C-alpha cells in the first residue's frame, strides 16, 4: 500500500514538473514564432 501511495505522489509531482516545463517551452516557442513572423513581414 505504501508503494502505491508513493507512486501516486510521484506521478503528481512528475505531472507538475512536466506542466512547468511544457509551459516554459511553450512560451519560448510562441516568443520565437512571434520574432520569426516579424522577420518574414519585413521581407
C-alpha positions as a Python dict, from the first residue, in 0.01 Angstrom:
ca = {
    (1, 'X'): (0, 0, 0),
    (2, 'X'): (285, 237, 83),
    (3, 'X'): (445, 175, -259),
    (4, 'X'): (120, 256, -436),
    (5, 'X'): (81, 578, -236),
    (6, 'X'): (437, 683, -318),
    (7, 'X'): (375, 608, -685),
    (8, 'X'): (66, 831, -688),
    (9, 'X'): (266, 1108, -519),
    (10, 'X'): (548, 1064, -770),
    (11, 'X'): (306, 1083, -1062),
    (12, 'X'): (150, 1405, -931),
    (13, 'X'): (491, 1567, -876),
    (14, 'X'): (611, 1447, -1218),
    (15, 'X'): (295, 1593, -1374),
    (16, 'X'): (365, 1924, -1200),
    (17, 'X'): (723, 1922, -1329),
    (18, 'X'): (612, 1836, -1682),
    (19, 'X'): (347, 2108, -1671),
    (20, 'X'): (606, 2368, -1569),
    (21, 'X'): (847, 2255, -1841),
    (22, 'X'): (570, 2249, -2102),
    (23, 'X'): (457, 2598, -2004),
    (24, 'X'): (815, 2724, -2020),
    (25, 'X'): (892, 2574, -2359),
    (26, 'X'): (552, 2683, -2492),
    (27, 'X'): (613, 3049, -2402),
    (28, 'X'): (962, 3025, -2552),
    (29, 'X'): (821, 2879, -2874),
    (30, 'X'): (549, 3144, -2907),
    (31, 'X'): (810, 3415, -2850),
    (32, 'X'): (1032, 3259, -3116),
    (33, 'X'): (742, 3230, -3360),
    (34, 'X'): (645, 3593, -3300),
    (35, 'X'): (1000, 3709, -3375),
    (36, 'X'): (1015, 3491, -3687),
    (37, 'X'): (683, 3632, -3806),
    (38, 'X'): (816, 3987, -3769),
    (39, 'X'): (1121, 3895, -3977),
    (40, 'X'): (910, 3746, -4255),
    (41, 'X'): (687, 4055, -4253),
    (42, 'X'): (997, 4270, -4301),
    (43, 'X'): (1089, 4064, -4608),
}
